[in-house]
Amino acid sequence: MFLPIEYPNLGRLFGITKIHKNKDNPPFRHIISNKKTKTEKISEYLDSVLNPVVQTTTFYLKDSWCFLHELFLKKDVLANCILVTLDVEALYTNIPHTEGMQSLQLFLNKYTNFSQAKVNTVCTLMNIVLENNFFYFNSKIYKQTKGVTMSSKVAPAFANLVLSPWENEKLKQLHGFNSVTLYKCYNDDIVFDNNSFYFYNKIYKQTKGVTMSSKVAPAFANLVLSPWENEKLT
């Protein structure tokens, strides 16, 4: 039996300093360890099913190298553009369970060839992961009631597939989207060129329940972007 864990542990809350945001007084990224919890193996299985699906989505970026490749392919068109990034703030921990499960089910039914039985199984297991995130902190036991724990193996795939229906159903219909040369998503970070200011303004009105922050001349996918010089990326 792969999924059950005979002697499960409670998750443990800890923090990682985000020195890239403030090296003198860095904020903490709160993470709940998923090691040997009762949902660890379920999460691993779900990731093996959903991660290949994520890689087929329209705006998916695998890593920094793929992003650089996209920039290189479109360097002539993007030479006079301004790149803008949107950050979905605390995406993993802000997804309401009900809405998140609805988005996941919508995507699997509409954009995959999964049988209905497989969709139902995946959604049932995902709901178990979401509803059984218990953790220990400061001598007390807590339950996370919103979002998915960041250390869960399936968290990135779940978050991506929750955003994907919004991108497919709402984003492409926005006035100005056809003027955008580049639009890509890397986990909870979005990058696009601001060829259409109207699109830039409208995108915020389509993000109900989601908070976004934006930057111009941004850092993205662990890269710092600077203008083109002599047709070369610096």
C-alpha positions as a printed Julia matrix, in Angstrom:
234×3 Matrix{Float64}:
   0.0    0.0     0.0
   1.56   3.28   -1.12
  -0.79   6.0     0.16
  -1.32   5.17    3.87
   1.31   6.17    6.45
   1.26   3.83    9.41
   2.48   6.28   12.06
   1.76   9.79   10.74
   3.13  12.97   12.29
   1.53  16.35   12.67
   2.83  19.07   10.41
   5.27  21.57   11.93
   5.11  25.31   11.34
   8.38  27.06   10.59
   9.56  30.13    8.72
  12.09  30.95    6.0
  13.47  34.47    5.87
  12.84  36.34    2.62
  16.09  38.31    2.51
  15.48  39.29   -1.12
  12.69  41.57    0.13
  14.44  43.18    3.08
  17.92  42.08    4.1
  17.91  44.18    7.3
  14.51  43.13    8.62
  13.38  40.25    6.4
   9.8   39.0     6.6
   9.11  35.31    7.11
   7.57  32.89    4.67
   5.47  30.6     6.86
   5.63  26.97    5.83
   4.04  23.86    7.33
   6.23  20.8     7.0
   4.37  17.97    5.28
   6.97  15.31    6.1
   5.41  12.04    7.27
   1.96  13.59    7.69
  -1.04  11.43    6.83
  -1.54  13.27    3.52
   2.11  13.24    2.34
   1.79  10.19    0.07
  -1.6   11.28   -1.25
  -0.06  14.62   -2.18
   2.82  12.89   -3.97
   0.4   10.75   -5.96
  -1.72  13.75   -6.93
   1.36  15.62   -8.08
   2.31  12.7   -10.35
  -1.15  12.96  -11.94
  -1.6   16.74  -12.09
   1.89  18.05  -12.81
   1.92  16.63  -16.38
  -1.44  18.32  -16.9
  -0.04  21.67  -15.73
   2.73  21.4   -18.34
   0.11  21.34  -21.11
  -1.53  24.62  -20.06
  -1.31  27.55  -22.46
   0.8   29.96  -20.41
   2.97  27.49  -18.5
   6.66  28.21  -17.86
   8.79  25.34  -16.59
  11.72  27.34  -15.26
  14.02  30.34  -15.74
  15.67  28.83  -18.8
  12.33  28.46  -20.58
  11.58  32.08  -19.81
  14.92  33.19  -21.24
  14.18  31.14  -24.34
  10.82  32.9   -24.74
  12.53  36.28  -24.45
  15.15  35.31  -27.0
  12.55  34.14  -29.52
  10.65  37.43  -29.22
  13.56  39.79  -28.61
  12.91  41.91  -31.72
   9.24  42.41  -30.88
   9.91  43.03  -27.18
  12.8   45.45  -27.75
  10.58  48.5   -27.26
   8.18  46.98  -24.75
   7.89  47.35  -21.01
   7.73  44.06  -19.13
   5.34  43.96  -16.19
   5.05  41.28  -13.53
   2.03  40.42  -11.44
   2.46  38.53   -8.21
  -0.53  36.65   -6.82
   0.02  37.37   -3.17
   0.17  34.27   -0.95
  -1.59  32.22   -3.65
  -1.11  28.81   -2.04
  -2.53  29.83    1.32
  -5.3   32.09    0.0
  -7.25  29.69   -2.2
 -10.69  29.05   -0.62
 -11.25  25.31   -0.55
 -14.69  25.34   -2.17
 -13.74  27.68   -5.01
 -10.41  25.91   -5.47
 -12.05  22.52   -5.84
 -14.6   23.95   -8.28
 -11.81  25.39  -10.45
  -9.86  22.13  -10.36
 -12.91  20.07  -11.34
 -13.8   22.54  -14.1
 -10.32  22.32  -15.58
 -10.09  18.52  -15.43
 -13.52  18.1   -17.02
 -13.01  20.67  -19.76
  -9.33  20.56  -20.65
  -8.23  16.95  -20.09
  -9.3   13.56  -21.42
  -9.67  12.14  -17.91
 -12.64   9.85  -17.43
 -15.3   11.05  -15.02
 -14.24   8.34  -12.58
 -10.65   9.62  -12.64
 -11.77  13.23  -12.2
 -13.89  12.22   -9.22
 -11.02  10.26   -7.67
  -8.52  13.11   -8.1
 -10.96  15.63   -6.65
 -11.81  13.4    -3.7
  -8.13  12.91   -2.88
  -7.39  16.62   -3.33
 -10.18  17.47   -0.94
  -8.68  15.07    1.62
  -5.35  16.92    1.35
  -7.01  20.31    1.78
  -9.24  19.33    4.69
  -6.65  17.42    6.72
  -3.84  19.9     7.14
  -3.19  19.75   10.87
  -0.02  21.18   12.37
   1.69  21.71   15.69
   2.99  25.07   16.89
   3.82  26.48   20.31
   2.37  23.47   22.14
  -0.96  23.69   20.34
  -2.56  21.83   17.42
  -4.08  23.86   14.59
  -5.94  23.14   11.37
  -5.37  25.19    8.22
  -8.83  26.05    6.91
  -7.88  27.99    3.79
  -5.47  27.27    0.97
  -2.95  24.46    0.65
   0.24  24.1     2.64
   3.27  25.33    0.69
   5.34  22.23    1.44
   2.71  19.87    0.05
   4.02  18.18   -3.09
   0.81  18.89   -5.01
   0.57  22.56   -3.99
   2.18  24.09   -7.14
   0.1   21.94   -9.51
  -3.11  22.68   -7.6
  -2.45  26.44   -7.58
  -1.62  26.46  -11.29
  -4.78  24.58  -12.22
  -6.9   26.86  -10.06
  -5.58  29.89  -11.97
  -5.74  28.25  -15.39
  -9.55  28.35  -15.88
  -9.46  32.06  -15.02
  -6.76  32.59  -17.65
  -8.61  30.54  -20.25
 -12.14  31.77  -19.56
 -11.63  35.39  -18.51
  -8.2   36.63  -19.49
  -8.34  35.83  -23.19
 -11.63  37.71  -23.48
 -10.25  40.97  -22.1
 -10.03  43.84  -24.54
  -6.37  44.38  -25.35
  -5.2   40.82  -24.79
  -4.6   40.3   -28.51
  -2.15  43.21  -28.43
  -0.01  41.5   -25.79
   3.05  39.83  -27.29
   4.17  37.89  -24.23
   2.1   36.44  -21.41
   3.46  33.64  -19.23
   2.84  32.23  -15.78
   5.45  30.74  -13.44
   3.67  29.37  -10.37
   2.17  32.49   -8.71
   4.12  34.97  -10.85
   2.8   36.37  -14.13
   4.77  38.32  -16.71
   3.52  40.14  -19.79
   4.5   43.07  -21.99
   2.49  46.22  -21.5
   1.6   46.8   -25.15
  -1.97  47.39  -24.06
  -2.45  49.69  -21.08
  -6.18  48.92  -21.21
  -5.42  45.23  -20.7
  -3.14  46.08  -17.76
  -5.96  47.97  -16.03
  -8.68  45.45  -16.82
  -6.76  42.43  -15.53
  -7.22  43.58  -11.94
 -11.01  43.68  -12.3
 -11.09  39.97  -13.19
  -9.33  38.72  -10.06
 -12.14  38.38   -7.54
 -10.82  36.99   -4.27
  -7.22  37.26   -5.5
  -4.8   40.03   -4.54
  -2.14  40.98   -7.06
   0.83  43.32   -6.9
   2.71  44.56   -9.96
   6.18  45.85  -10.81
   7.77  47.4   -13.85
  11.38  46.49  -14.78
  10.83  43.39  -12.66
  12.44  40.38  -11.21
  10.78  37.22  -12.48
  11.4   33.46  -12.21
  14.52  34.09  -10.11
  15.88  36.48  -12.74
  16.46  40.23  -12.7
  15.5   41.79  -16.03
  17.18  44.82  -17.54
  16.68  46.53  -20.94
  18.03  45.17  -24.19
  21.48  46.38  -25.13
  22.74  45.87  -28.67
  20.07  43.21  -29.2
  21.35  41.16  -26.28
  19.64  40.33  -23.03
  21.59  41.59  -20.03
